[in-house]
Amino acid sequence: MSLVIPGVHVDRRVHSHVLQEPLAAPRGGVMLHYDDSSDDDVSLEWFRNPRCSNGYTWLVLDDGRVIELADPAFRTPHAGPCLMPRANSFYYGIAAATNGVVPATRAQVDAIVRLCVSLFRFHRWDEGYARTRIVGHDAQAIWTLEQTRLAGIPDAKGRLLWGKLGRKVDPTGQRHDGQKILDVNDVRNRVRLALLKDARLEVCHAA
């Protein structure tokens, strides 16, 4: 029986296709990604491919549908080496099904905000911590010896990168016009406002 988080509406569950393991650290936040796919069908097909070695807790399609790739009670290999130790466990992984060229749709962003709000409510995380509990992969992913070697970077140059950011560019991307694929600050602000609205409603009901 998988963990069901109140408020998280899932359109489809495909847990068997993504590697998932017990948590190595308590949950403490949400990491945002894009999966670098060209369309929804390609994205879903990749996560059914036996060669797929990455995965997220939730994948959000262009129309806002939410695909649960793994039981939220387990970790997935979505983060890799990061500033935060045990990032695969500490952060839930949420990915927009898009790439470094096509910005996330309004429906995708709306669904991601709803997911984050539900997670904050479930864990009773304060809205004041939205900035630290919601992070982009690019703001956490660091280079290691293993990663520079996988990238074909000689150790003489790689050692200058070890422990530093720059290993990933999602979910912001690197569009020439500066437009962000997924604006992490926008998601943070919308989550914070939704939680503040909750707090105001609670005060009104208590009065």
trRosetta pair geometry for C-beta under 8 A, 3 or more apart (Angstrom, degrees):
i j d omega theta_ij theta_ji phi_ij phi_ji
2 13 7.2 -176 31 -153 161 148
2 15 6.6 -156 -81 -69 141 152
2 68 7.8 120 145 141 157 143
2 71 4.0 -139 -134 -120 102 99
2 72 7.2 95 171 22 100 73
2 73 6.8 -168 -161 12 63 109
3 71 5.9 103 19 178 86 89
3 72 4.7 -100 78 66 119 93
3 73 3.9 133 -22 -42 129 102
4 8 7.5 -164 -172 61 58 108
5 8 4.2 51 77 4 100 129
5 72 5.9 -24 -28 63 120 167
5 118 5.9 107 131 144 112 113
5 119 6.7 2 173 -92 153 62
5 122 5.0 -37 -158 -87 103 157
6 118 6.8 -159 97 -160 56 101
6 121 7.2 -88 87 106 103 119
6 122 6.2 159 45 -90 84 96
7 114 7.5 -150 161 172 96 86
7 117 7.1 -104 153 102 141 87
7 118 3.4 -171 103 -120 116 109
7 121 6.1 61 11 60 158 139
7 122 7.2 -142 38 -50 115 99
8 58 7.9 -132 -164 -75 119 146
8 66 7.6 -134 180 131 81 160
8 72 7.7 77 80 -47 174 153
8 115 6.2 53 -122 -128 91 72
8 118 4.8 167 -60 121 73 156
8 119 7.5 58 -71 -57 116 73
8 122 8.0 -10 -26 -43 110 140
9 66 6.4 122 95 35 68 134
9 114 7.5 -19 26 134 101 136
10 13 5.9 45 145 -62 139 87
10 58 7.5 -125 -109 -118 96 110
10 66 5.3 -97 -121 101 51 108
10 67 7.5 76 -162 -134 87 16
10 68 4.5 -13 -139 -26 137 118
11 65 4.3 -51 26 -163 162 95
11 66 5.4 133 6 54 91 61
11 67 6.6 -48 65 -74 94 55
12 65 7.3 31 6 164 101 116
12 66 7.9 177 33 96 66 51
12 67 5.1 -18 70 -119 99 77
12 68 7.1 -166 95 26 47 73
13 67 7.7 159 -92 -168 26 58
13 68 4.5 -18 -110 67 75 111
14 17 5.0 -5 146 15 104 120
14 18 7.6 89 107 -7 85 98
14 44 7.9 106 10 -153 168 92
14 47 6.9 98 105 120 134 123
14 48 7.6 -65 173 -79 140 87
14 67 6.4 -7 15 -179 110 105
14 68 7.3 155 25 81 59 59
14 69 6.1 -21 72 -118 89 53
15 18 6.9 -84 -159 43 40 92
15 20 6.9 -43 -168 2 91 147
15 68 7.0 -13 -65 121 82 93
15 69 7.0 116 -102 159 42 32
15 70 5.7 95 -132 -122 77 35
15 71 5.6 38 -127 -38 134 78
17 47 5.0 83 129 146 129 83
17 48 5.1 -58 -133 -98 138 50
17 52 7.3 27 164 65 90 142
17 55 7.8 161 110 -112 75 130
17 69 6.8 -80 74 -154 97 85
18 47 6.1 -24 -67 -164 96 104
18 52 7.4 -64 -105 118 65 125
18 55 3.3 124 -154 -140 118 153
18 56 7.6 -87 -142 37 158 40
18 69 4.4 61 -14 159 151 102
18 70 4.9 -90 88 -62 128 99
18 76 5.7 -4 152 -132 122 125
19 53 7.1 8 0 -154 136 50
19 55 6.0 169 41 13 69 136
19 76 6.6 127 83 -142 68 71
19 77 5.8 19 76 1 121 111
20 55 7.4 -85 -63 96 78 146
20 70 4.3 153 -83 -148 129 117
20 71 6.0 116 162 35 161 86
20 74 3.9 72 172 117 109 140
20 75 6.8 154 -154 73 66 39
20 76 5.5 -35 -98 -84 75 79
21 24 8.0 18 111 -36 110 96
21 74 6.1 147 64 -171 21 106
21 75 5.6 -31 66 61 78 92
22 74 6.3 -68 -93 -124 27 83
22 75 7.2 14 109 14 21 96
23 26 7.1 69 149 -95 141 25
23 27 7.2 -74 -129 -48 147 76
23 73 7.3 -99 -26 166 111 56
23 74 6.7 -147 -45 -134 72 34
23 75 5.3 123 -102 -35 55 102
23 89 4.4 114 -156 -148 75 110
24 75 6.6 -29 6 -12 84 156
24 86 4.8 -135 94 -143 109 128
24 88 7.6 49 30 74 112 95
24 89 4.5 -147 46 -37 72 156
25 28 7.5 -41 133 -8 109 112
25 85 7.2 128 -60 108 156 87
25 86 4.0 120 -9 107 131 144
25 89 4.2 125 41 101 80 127
25 90 5.0 -15 94 -67 128 79
26 89 7.8 71 37 144 12 105
26 90 7.5 38 83 -115 48 63
27 89 7.4 -117 -79 157 55 65
27 90 6.7 124 -136 -163 34 33
27 91 7.7 102 -147 -101 73 13
27 92 6.5 27 -143 -41 119 87
27 123 6.6 -121 101 -95 116 140
28 90 4.8 -29 35 -167 105 89
28 91 7.3 -51 64 -70 73 55
28 133 6.7 -129 149 -127 65 89
29 90 6.4 15 36 146 90 89
29 91 5.1 -33 85 -104 84 80
29 92 7.5 -140 109 22 40 76
29 132 7.2 -102 -100 127 139 62
29 133 3.9 -158 -114 -162 95 63
29 134 6.5 -155 -170 -64 99 31
29 135 6.3 45 144 2 139 101
30 91 6.0 106 -142 -159 12 87
30 92 5.0 -24 -113 60 72 97
30 94 6.0 5 -174 4 108 117
30 115 7.7 138 -137 119 148 101
30 116 5.4 -124 34 -114 169 92
30 119 5.9 115 -63 81 123 160
30 133 6.5 52 17 144 78 80
30 134 5.1 -7 64 -112 102 70
30 135 7.4 164 86 27 53 64
31 78 6.7 157 82 115 127 118
31 79 5.7 67 68 -91 174 108
31 87 6.9 59 -52 173 150 105
31 91 3.8 55 -18 157 104 148
31 92 7.1 -177 25 79 71 45
31 93 5.5 -22 69 -106 101 63
31 94 7.3 165 81 27 49 70
31 135 5.5 -27 -109 75 70 90
31 136 7.3 83 -161 -159 71 12
31 137 5.8 80 172 -75 110 70
31 140 6.6 -71 -123 27 121 152
32 94 5.7 -28 -109 74 61 94
32 95 7.6 136 -169 -94 50 41
32 96 7.8 22 -174 -12 94 94
32 112 6.9 59 -122 -169 113 137
32 134 6.9 34 -24 -178 112 87
32 135 7.1 -169 17 93 82 38
32 136 5.4 -43 65 -106 98 59
32 137 6.9 -117 84 -19 50 80
32 171 4.7 -61 129 0 98 142
32 182 5.9 -138 156 118 128 138
32 184 5.8 178 48 -104 141 93
32 187 6.6 131 -71 43 156 167
33 56 6.4 -143 47 -93 134 132
33 78 6.5 -126 -25 -179 152 109
33 93 6.3 7 1 -170 128 93
33 94 6.9 167 27 87 81 43
33 95 4.0 -34 81 -101 103 88
33 96 7.3 -165 96 22 54 65
33 136 8.0 131 -77 -159 44 63
33 137 5.0 52 -94 -30 84 133
33 170 5.0 46 -154 129 65 127
33 171 5.4 176 -150 -65 14 99
34 95 6.0 116 -131 -165 19 85
34 96 4.8 -34 -107 66 81 89
34 97 7.5 132 -158 -117 77 5
34 98 4.9 -60 -153 70 125 78
34 99 6.3 172 137 -98 130 16
34 100 7.2 164 78 -65 138 54
34 104 7.0 -143 -93 -66 114 100
34 170 4.7 -137 36 -144 78 121
34 171 4.9 114 -20 -128 84 83
34 173 7.3 12 22 -61 141 101
34 181 5.4 -59 -29 136 149 139
34 182 6.2 165 -53 -8 102 121
35 43 5.5 90 87 -134 143 110
35 46 7.6 164 158 71 126 144
35 56 7.3 -101 -82 -14 108 131
35 59 6.6 9 -41 -130 143 110
35 95 4.6 78 -51 158 91 140
35 96 7.4 -150 0 83 81 42
35 97 5.7 -16 32 -116 122 53
35 98 7.4 106 39 38 73 35
35 99 7.9 -59 79 -80 54 60
36 99 4.8 62 -146 -120 44 81
36 100 6.7 5 -113 -21 84 87
36 170 7.1 -99 -51 -65 92 139
37 40 7.5 95 117 -90 138 20
37 42 4.9 168 -168 95 105 103
37 43 3.6 -76 -51 -75 178 88
37 46 6.6 -140 -98 4 116 139
37 97 5.4 -31 53 -169 130 78
37 98 6.8 -61 59 -91 76 7
37 99 6.2 -146 56 -58 28 93
38 42 5.1 37 50 37 86 158
38 99 6.4 5 -83 -26 47 137
39 42 5.1 93 55 11 72 103
39 43 7.0 -132 100 -8 36 92
39 62 7.7 -31 -154 -31 66 133
39 97 7.8 27 164 146 25 111
40 43 5.5 -57 -149 35 32 115
40 44 6.3 25 159 -14 68 106
40 61 4.6 43 -121 -144 125 107
40 62 5.6 -100 -51 0 116 100
40 97 5.3 69 -105 127 66 150
41 44 6.1 -57 -147 39 29 105
41 45 6.2 31 154 -21 64 110
42 45 5.7 -58 -146 38 29 114
42 46 6.4 35 155 -26 64 103
43 46 5.9 -55 -156 27 29 112
43 47 7.0 16 155 -9 62 105
43 59 6.6 168 153 -180 126 140
43 61 7.5 179 69 -106 143 80
43 97 4.2 -59 -53 -145 175 113
44 47 6.1 -60 -153 39 35 105
44 48 6.7 29 150 -14 65 108
44 59 7.8 165 -85 104 70 152
44 67 7.0 -156 -102 -111 99 172
45 48 5.7 -64 -155 39 35 109
45 49 6.7 51 146 -42 67 99
46 49 5.3 -43 -155 9 38 121
46 52 5.6 117 159 -90 73 123
47 52 5.6 144 -120 -168 35 173
47 55 6.6 98 -133 -112 104 90
47 59 7.2 -122 -39 -32 157 157
47 69 5.9 -90 -164 -127 147 123
48 52 7.6 92 48 -1 19 140
49 52 4.7 111 71 -28 88 98
52 55 7.0 84 145 -63 113 90
53 77 6.5 -43 151 86 70 149
54 76 7.8 75 176 153 51 99
54 77 5.4 -112 -125 100 52 96
54 78 6.3 96 -175 -103 91 48
55 69 5.3 -159 -170 136 102 135
55 70 6.0 99 140 -38 126 123
55 76 4.2 -100 94 -175 98 126
55 77 6.0 70 33 50 81 73
55 78 6.2 -82 87 -67 44 87
55 93 7.5 120 118 80 54 145
56 59 5.6 122 64 -65 125 76
56 69 5.5 84 68 41 65 138
56 70 7.3 -165 104 13 32 110
56 76 6.1 167 -116 91 9 148
56 78 4.8 84 -97 -104 62 136
56 93 3.8 -128 -140 117 75 109
56 94 6.3 116 177 -104 128 15
56 95 4.4 -148 -49 -3 165 110
57 68 7.1 -30 161 -148 64 73
57 69 6.6 169 177 53 12 88
57 70 5.3 -83 -118 60 51 98
57 72 5.5 61 -159 -104 126 71
57 76 6.1 -173 -60 10 60 130
57 78 7.5 -68 -15 -25 70 153
57 92 4.7 -47 14 -167 155 87
57 93 5.0 140 1 54 82 69
57 94 6.5 -38 60 -70 97 61
58 66 5.5 -19 -166 -167 120 99
58 67 6.8 143 -160 74 63 49
58 68 5.6 -33 -101 -103 78 57
58 69 6.7 175 -100 11 21 86
58 92 7.6 20 9 163 97 111
58 93 7.6 177 33 97 58 60
58 94 5.1 -3 66 -117 99 77
58 95 7.4 -179 95 30 55 65
58 115 6.1 -150 68 -133 161 152
59 66 7.6 144 75 -159 45 50
59 67 4.4 -19 63 63 97 106
59 69 5.6 69 -13 -35 105 118
59 95 5.3 -19 -114 70 69 98
59 97 5.7 62 174 -59 101 100
60 64 6.7 -20 -173 -142 100 35
60 65 7.3 159 -155 80 55 42
60 66 5.7 -22 -102 -102 74 67
60 67 7.6 -168 -78 21 26 76
60 94 6.8 29 -17 -180 111 94
60 95 7.0 -172 21 92 77 46
60 96 5.3 -37 68 -109 104 56
60 97 6.4 -149 83 -3 47 85
60 104 8.0 37 94 -150 120 119
60 108 4.9 123 125 -146 119 81
60 111 4.8 162 -142 94 128 129
60 112 5.7 -98 -14 -62 165 85
60 115 7.6 -122 -68 -18 125 142
61 64 7.0 -39 73 36 73 17
61 65 4.5 0 41 57 119 92
61 66 7.8 -140 11 -68 82 23
61 67 6.6 75 -33 -16 101 108
61 97 5.1 -3 -111 28 48 139
61 108 7.3 -136 95 -94 26 96
62 97 6.5 -82 -40 77 67 107
62 98 7.5 104 -87 -70 82 97
62 105 5.2 76 -164 -3 68 141
62 107 6.9 60 148 68 46 120
62 108 6.4 -49 -132 -52 29 112
63 105 7.5 -9 -80 82 26 155
63 107 5.3 -37 -173 118 31 159
64 105 7.5 -101 -51 92 77 116
64 107 3.3 -100 -44 166 106 99
64 108 6.0 -138 -87 -70 58 37
64 110 6.1 -18 -118 69 126 103
64 111 4.2 159 -157 -42 80 126
65 111 7.6 -43 26 -108 8 162
66 111 5.8 -171 -63 180 99 128
66 115 6.9 150 -118 -74 140 120
68 71 7.9 58 159 -86 117 30
68 72 7.6 -66 -151 -41 117 88
69 76 7.0 59 103 -109 110 162
70 74 5.8 -108 165 76 112 105
70 76 4.6 -174 -3 -64 164 124
71 74 4.8 63 75 12 96 107
72 92 6.6 -6 -143 -119 94 117
75 88 4.5 82 179 134 120 94
75 89 4.3 -54 -84 -86 136 66
76 88 6.4 -142 74 -167 37 101
76 93 5.8 -98 67 29 114 134
77 80 7.2 53 -178 -65 81 67
77 88 5.9 -24 -108 -122 37 139
78 88 6.2 136 38 -124 71 80
78 91 7.7 -112 82 97 117 106
78 93 3.2 27 90 -104 172 161
78 95 7.4 -144 -146 -44 124 114
78 137 7.9 -109 149 -100 86 121
79 82 5.2 -39 161 -33 115 134
79 84 8.0 -51 171 67 152 105
79 87 3.8 -124 126 114 156 116
79 88 5.0 -152 33 -72 106 62
79 91 6.1 104 -66 55 140 124
79 93 6.7 -142 -45 -85 83 115
79 137 6.8 -157 -126 -126 66 90
79 140 6.7 -42 -159 111 110 132
79 141 7.0 -159 -177 -86 67 87
80 87 7.5 -16 64 67 33 126
80 88 7.7 80 -34 -59 24 103
80 141 6.1 41 74 -131 109 101
80 147 7.3 93 167 -89 132 126
80 167 7.4 -124 101 127 135 144
80 168 7.9 139 50 -40 129 130
81 87 7.9 99 -172 19 14 127
81 141 7.0 85 82 -155 64 63
81 142 5.4 -85 125 66 99 82
81 143 7.6 24 90 166 133 5
81 144 4.7 134 -35 -24 177 126
81 146 7.8 141 -28 57 138 109
81 147 6.3 -113 32 -34 131 133
81 167 7.4 83 73 4 97 173
82 85 7.9 -155 76 -67 84 16
82 87 3.7 43 37 -38 139 155
82 140 4.0 5 -154 156 116 99
82 141 5.6 -49 -99 -91 80 40
82 142 6.1 129 -133 7 25 89
83 87 7.9 79 54 -72 50 128
83 140 5.3 -116 25 -147 94 64
83 142 6.0 111 -55 -34 65 122
83 165 7.6 -18 -46 -73 114 94
84 87 4.6 105 82 -89 99 92
84 90 5.4 -114 148 68 129 156
84 91 7.1 98 84 -28 150 110
84 135 8.0 154 -15 39 137 166
84 140 6.0 -29 11 -148 99 120
85 90 7.5 101 84 -30 53 137
86 89 4.6 -26 159 40 103 113
86 90 5.6 111 100 -27 83 98
87 90 5.4 -56 -128 43 36 109
87 91 5.6 -3 -178 15 74 112
87 140 6.2 134 -130 158 149 135
88 91 7.4 -62 -125 53 12 83
88 93 7.7 -20 -141 -41 61 122
91 135 7.0 -82 -108 48 141 109
91 140 7.9 40 -25 167 156 179
92 119 6.3 -123 19 -121 152 151
94 112 5.7 130 145 -135 137 93
94 115 5.8 145 -113 105 145 150
94 116 7.4 -97 5 -62 163 85
95 171 7.8 -176 -133 -89 61 116
96 104 4.2 -57 -162 -107 163 117
96 108 4.7 70 -133 172 109 136
96 109 7.8 -1 -94 -67 135 57
96 112 6.7 -46 -68 -58 96 135
96 171 6.6 89 22 -142 110 127
96 181 7.4 -176 71 146 137 99
96 182 5.4 163 4 -69 142 135
97 108 7.5 -141 36 -114 72 132
98 102 4.9 -125 -163 86 111 99
98 103 7.3 -5 157 134 160 12
98 104 5.6 -155 14 -86 149 61
98 105 7.9 164 -64 -13 136 76
98 108 7.3 -16 -22 -106 122 177
98 181 6.3 -178 104 -172 125 113
98 182 7.9 143 56 -44 127 102
99 102 5.8 62 48 28 79 92
99 181 7.6 -119 103 -131 29 142
100 169 6.6 41 -115 97 126 122
100 170 7.2 -104 -82 -80 89 85
100 173 4.4 156 -147 -134 72 98
100 174 6.3 0 -174 33 122 75
100 175 7.3 -176 162 -58 73 72
100 181 6.2 -88 -129 -60 40 144
101 173 7.6 -176 -49 -157 23 138
101 175 6.9 116 -129 -97 42 96
101 181 8.0 50 41 -96 15 112
102 181 7.3 61 84 -132 41 97
103 173 8.0 -119 -93 21 64 155
103 175 7.9 -27 -62 -41 90 153
103 179 5.9 -64 -70 141 129 118
103 180 7.1 80 -122 96 104 46
103 181 5.3 -158 -116 -135 53 43
103 182 7.5 150 -160 -59 69 48
104 108 4.2 -120 -176 89 99 133
104 109 5.3 119 117 -54 122 86
104 112 7.6 -8 174 -8 155 140
104 171 7.7 10 -35 178 128 120
104 181 6.0 85 -20 159 83 67
104 182 4.6 50 -9 -85 136 88
105 108 4.6 102 54 3 77 101
105 109 7.1 -145 94 -2 42 84
106 109 5.8 -56 -148 39 33 109
106 110 6.1 36 154 -21 67 107
107 110 5.7 -52 -145 36 29 113
107 111 6.4 28 156 -18 63 107
108 111 5.9 -59 -150 37 29 108
108 112 6.3 28 154 -19 65 107
108 182 7.8 -91 121 -101 119 110
109 112 5.7 -55 -147 36 32 112
109 113 6.4 35 154 -21 65 104
109 182 6.9 174 -96 -135 91 86
109 183 7.9 17 -124 40 130 86
109 186 7.2 -20 -162 112 132 124
109 187 6.9 -133 -159 -83 87 91
110 113 5.8 -54 -152 34 30 112
110 114 6.5 30 151 -18 64 105
111 114 5.6 -53 -149 35 34 112
111 115 6.5 38 151 -21 65 103
112 115 5.6 -50 -150 33 33 114
112 116 6.4 31 154 -17 65 105
112 182 7.4 33 29 -154 174 129
112 187 6.0 -53 117 -122 116 127
113 116 5.8 -57 -150 37 31 110
113 117 6.3 33 154 -21 66 106
113 187 5.7 -151 -86 -142 79 76
113 190 4.7 -43 -131 109 136 129
113 191 5.9 -153 -152 -66 78 76
113 194 7.1 132 164 -19 106 146
114 117 5.7 -52 -145 35 31 112
114 118 6.4 31 156 -18 64 106
115 118 5.9 -60 -153 36 29 110
115 119 6.4 26 152 -18 65 107
116 119 5.7 -56 -149 36 33 111
116 120 6.3 34 154 -20 67 104
116 134 6.0 23 -143 -99 138 126
116 187 6.4 107 -3 170 160 106
116 191 4.7 -63 113 -99 124 134
117 120 5.8 -54 -149 35 31 111
117 121 6.4 30 153 -17 64 106
117 191 5.4 -161 -72 -135 74 79
117 194 4.8 -45 -111 104 134 145
117 195 6.6 -165 -136 -58 86 84
118 121 5.7 -55 -148 38 32 111
118 122 6.1 34 154 -23 66 108
119 122 5.6 -51 -142 35 31 114
119 123 6.2 9 165 1 66 110
119 125 7.6 7 124 18 76 128
120 123 6.5 -68 -142 50 24 94
120 124 7.9 65 164 -113 55 4
120 125 4.5 -92 -143 60 72 104
120 127 7.0 65 175 -87 147 62
120 130 7.4 -16 -96 -93 144 86
120 133 7.4 114 -98 104 95 148
120 191 6.4 128 -18 178 147 115
120 195 5.8 -65 119 -84 145 133
121 124 7.3 18 -173 -76 30 44
121 195 7.6 -163 -66 -110 80 95
121 198 7.3 -157 -96 -125 110 170
125 129 5.8 -101 175 68 100 122
125 133 5.7 78 -179 -100 150 174
126 129 5.2 85 72 4 85 101
126 195 8.0 129 180 151 36 146
127 130 5.7 -5 -170 -33 56 110
127 191 7.3 -176 -137 128 85 78
127 192 4.7 112 179 -141 103 66
127 195 3.6 178 -83 94 118 133
127 196 5.6 -159 116 -52 173 73
127 199 7.2 -100 -1 -23 135 130
128 192 7.7 82 -81 -133 27 110
129 132 5.2 -60 -167 51 79 101
129 133 4.9 64 132 -17 98 113
130 133 6.2 -65 -125 48 25 98
130 134 5.6 -6 -178 10 67 117
130 188 4.5 135 140 -162 107 82
130 189 7.6 149 117 -67 145 23
130 191 5.0 164 -135 89 130 113
130 192 4.3 -114 8 -66 157 95
130 195 7.4 -175 -62 21 122 140
131 134 7.2 -55 -119 49 13 87
131 188 5.5 69 -90 -167 54 146
132 135 7.6 -2 -174 -61 34 100
134 184 6.6 172 133 -171 99 92
134 187 6.0 -145 163 110 146 110
134 188 4.9 -175 70 -89 133 85
134 191 6.4 138 -40 29 153 156
135 139 5.3 -126 -171 75 96 120
135 140 5.5 75 141 -41 136 121
135 184 7.0 9 -165 -159 24 142
136 139 4.6 90 61 4 86 103
136 140 7.3 -180 90 1 49 92
136 170 7.3 -155 -178 126 96 49
136 171 5.3 -124 -139 30 101 83
136 172 5.9 40 -171 -32 160 93
136 182 7.7 162 -114 90 108 101
136 184 4.3 -97 -50 -62 106 146
137 140 6.1 -81 -154 47 33 100
137 141 5.4 24 166 -27 77 119
137 168 4.8 -60 131 115 106 146
137 170 5.0 18 54 87 129 83
137 171 6.4 99 18 -25 98 70
138 141 6.5 -45 -114 29 26 106
138 165 7.2 70 167 -175 62 112
138 168 5.1 -130 -91 101 60 82
138 169 5.3 34 -99 -141 125 24
138 170 6.2 170 -43 64 96 30
138 171 7.2 -130 -4 20 104 41
138 172 5.4 -66 27 18 152 110
139 165 7.1 -21 -146 -131 29 140
139 184 7.4 -89 -8 40 135 174
140 165 7.7 101 53 -113 5 102
141 165 6.8 89 75 -140 57 69
141 167 4.2 -115 136 69 105 110
141 168 3.9 56 50 14 157 113
142 162 7.8 58 155 -174 102 39
142 163 5.7 -11 175 -159 135 22
142 164 6.0 143 -147 70 91 19
142 165 5.9 -60 -96 -81 70 43
142 166 8.0 46 -130 34 46 66
142 167 5.9 78 145 -8 6 127
143 147 5.2 -144 -148 84 59 127
143 148 5.6 54 -175 -55 113 96
143 158 7.1 -153 163 -164 129 80
143 161 3.9 -10 76 137 163 104
143 162 5.5 -104 106 -97 95 34
143 163 7.0 -41 68 17 76 27
143 164 5.8 -2 29 57 106 73
143 166 6.6 -18 -32 68 110 93
143 167 5.0 169 -67 -70 65 106
144 147 4.7 92 47 8 73 103
144 148 7.1 -146 86 -4 35 85
144 162 5.9 59 -131 -136 32 86
144 163 7.6 75 -93 -53 60 50
145 148 6.2 -59 -146 37 26 104
145 149 6.4 22 158 -14 63 111
145 155 7.4 15 -141 -121 90 95
145 158 6.8 94 -125 136 51 131
145 159 7.9 15 -96 -90 83 67
145 162 6.1 14 -53 -104 64 127
146 149 6.0 -64 -152 40 27 109
146 150 6.3 29 153 -20 65 108
147 150 5.6 -52 -146 35 33 113
147 151 6.4 25 155 -13 64 108
147 167 5.9 -19 164 -129 151 129
148 151 5.6 -60 -148 43 33 109
148 153 4.1 -75 -174 65 89 119
148 155 7.3 116 106 -102 129 48
148 157 7.7 -171 -171 94 132 78
148 158 3.1 120 148 -138 157 122
148 159 8.0 -128 51 -44 170 37
148 161 5.8 139 -85 67 126 127
148 162 6.9 -72 -18 -69 134 81
149 152 7.5 50 -177 -70 33 21
149 153 7.1 -91 -71 54 27 71
149 155 7.4 8 -77 -72 92 81
149 158 6.9 14 -50 -104 60 169
153 157 5.4 -109 178 87 97 108
153 158 4.3 127 112 -75 111 96
153 161 7.1 6 129 21 161 144
154 157 5.2 76 67 19 84 97
154 158 6.4 -157 94 -12 35 97
155 158 5.1 -57 -126 44 33 115
155 159 5.9 44 171 -34 69 97
156 159 6.8 -43 -151 17 17 108
157 160 6.0 -54 -173 24 45 113
157 161 7.4 30 141 -11 69 107
158 161 5.6 -66 -160 38 47 108
158 162 6.5 61 148 -45 77 92
159 162 5.6 -28 -145 2 41 118
160 164 8.0 -22 138 9 55 142
161 164 5.3 -110 -165 48 51 113
161 166 6.8 -101 -149 68 107 127
169 172 6.4 -96 172 66 69 87
169 173 6.0 71 138 -121 106 21
169 174 5.2 -41 -173 -30 148 104
170 173 6.7 32 -103 -63 55 62
170 181 7.1 -52 -131 67 73 142
170 182 7.8 38 -171 33 77 113
171 180 7.7 60 121 172 77 98
171 181 5.6 -127 169 86 70 106
171 182 3.7 -29 147 53 126 118
171 184 6.6 129 62 -60 109 93
172 180 5.0 -61 -150 -139 66 98
172 181 6.4 114 158 31 15 88
172 182 7.2 -93 -80 61 33 64
172 183 7.7 64 -115 -103 72 43
172 184 7.0 -52 -70 -10 89 105
173 179 8.0 -9 80 98 128 64
173 180 6.3 145 41 -154 99 47
173 181 3.7 102 -20 -19 131 113
173 182 7.9 110 -12 16 103 65
175 178 6.4 -82 87 13 92 12
175 179 5.0 -28 76 55 150 76
175 180 7.6 -147 22 -80 117 19
175 181 7.2 145 -27 -52 113 79
180 183 4.4 107 83 -78 142 74
180 184 7.9 -111 175 0 148 67
182 187 7.2 19 167 -34 96 128
183 186 3.8 56 100 8 117 116
183 187 6.8 163 94 -13 65 81
184 187 5.7 -55 -153 36 36 111
184 188 6.3 39 150 -21 68 105
185 188 5.4 -50 -146 35 35 115
185 189 6.2 34 156 -19 66 105
186 189 5.9 -55 -147 36 29 109
186 190 6.3 24 157 -15 64 109
187 190 6.0 -60 -146 39 29 107
187 191 6.2 29 156 -19 65 108
188 191 5.9 -60 -149 37 27 109
188 192 6.2 26 156 -20 65 109
189 192 5.7 -54 -146 36 30 112
189 193 6.3 28 156 -18 65 107
190 193 5.8 -52 -145 37 32 110
190 194 6.4 33 155 -20 64 106
191 194 5.8 -56 -150 36 30 111
191 195 6.4 24 155 -14 65 109
192 195 5.9 -61 -150 40 29 108
192 196 6.3 31 153 -20 65 107
193 196 5.6 -52 -144 36 32 113
193 197 6.4 37 153 -22 63 102
194 197 5.7 -51 -154 31 31 114
194 198 6.8 38 146 -22 62 100
195 198 5.3 -43 -153 29 39 117
195 199 6.6 41 149 -20 65 100
196 199 5.5 -50 -150 33 36 113
196 200 6.5 37 151 -19 66 102
197 200 5.7 -52 -148 35 34 111
197 201 6.4 35 153 -20 65 105
198 201 5.8 -60 -153 36 30 111
198 202 6.5 31 152 -21 65 105
199 202 5.7 -52 -151 33 32 113
199 203 6.6 33 152 -19 64 104
200 203 5.7 -54 -153 34 34 112
200 204 6.4 34 151 -19 66 105
201 204 5.6 -53 -148 36 34 112
201 205 6.3 30 155 -17 67 107
202 205 5.8 -56 -146 39 30 108
202 206 6.2 26 155 -18 65 110
203 206 5.8 -60 -146 38 29 109
203 207 6.4 38 153 -34 64 103
204 207 5.8 -50 -151 20 31 116
